[in-house]
């Protein structure tokens, strides 16, 4: 695997200083400028389409089809959406004024926060770095991009693409490990947009707090997949198998564990096995659409979970290829790592529940709410019961009778809650994530109402109004 050299602290300091100076020129405030940069960004994505896809194959064994659908197309879609609407998003908004400021006009002005830092993980290294960049450009910010060192080929192509498209005083890429991250988080950016694990996010938040830097934290967690008796088992198994095997389960919103009614568990296992065959052929190891673990450490961690339960389906591994077969396990101890750590791989714990004593839905709600709030929750069964589960739980996003697809709608907010993150993006919310909503009141000078001034002679009258 190729290695990328760490960007020096001196160089990072110089880049931020240059970006702060450039931002103060007000060049980024013009919406026409932002549109020009978005068009250049879109052209770059088209030019580097194949090079990015090739790098994704080299680093993750991700097919062109999956790379395009889950990474490249999403970034391009975000850019096109911003190009269509940034003029409207950036326009100041007129707001109603109360009687207490009679005659004044009230507005909300959207101003860019300034110099932003965007740090992305390795699992979707194109989408999770460049989609936030769309919001930064649309809002009028500058940006320093920090890709993951675990996908060095992708990170190198992104650096090449960004360097060819933008001036470094506007958008720059820095490379390196956690020591580089540590220095970046100690720097005085105007916004930190971080995608990664809750554990690392705590370090980000602690560092940002020292300089009171606002943050968007897109994290993860253990996203439950609930399968009730009313579910269409065959369709549920297909959609769950698809959602779990995209990127080999290395997805922040992948279904992490299954809560299933005991009466349908055996049938679900059979349908899951059939679905894997339908999606990936008789030998999934030979499939051109099944991603590998990102590195040996990830392979060793995820494959170790298999021994923590009884294998219902799958279970084979190949360390030479960092290959782990999609695997269902049950009979797991409550203190097992697989039930207490985000899996981030194709291992699937299955927890059966019944409706003795209380309903299946009551039991799964208790199980979910006893734990940290997840980034996603999936429910298969009647829509009515799905809405009831939604009402009684909290999660970043949810699908009823599906998995993953809520991220495909750019009109919906994407983000976590509690331990799974803070802040949202996609579409207009990406613009807003990098913007400050500034209140402005414009007061006339032709007249001046005296009631607000001391000694408040009209206080009794005004008390009835306010």
Protein Blocks (a to p, Z undefined) as FASTA:
>chain_A
ZZdddddfklmmmmmmmmmmmmmnommmpmklmmmmmmmmmmmmmmmmmmmmmmmmmmno
pafklmmmmmmmmmmmmmmmmmmmmmmmmpccdddddfklghiacddddddfbjaddddd
fklmmlmmmmmmmmmmmnopacdddddfklmmlmmmmmmmmmmmpcfkloccdeddfklm
mmmmmpccfbdcddddfklmmmmmmmmmmnopacddddedjddddddfklcfklmmmmmm
mmmmggnhpafkbcfbdcddfklmmmmmmmmmmmmmmmnojblmlpckbccdfblklmmm
mmmmmmmpccfegjiacfklopacddddehiafkbmklmccfkpabdcdddddfehiafk
lmmmmmmmmpccdfbdcdeddfklmmmmmmmmccfbdcehiahjlmmpmkbccddehjlo
gcdeehjllmmmmpccdddddddfkbccfklpcehlmlmmmmmmZZ
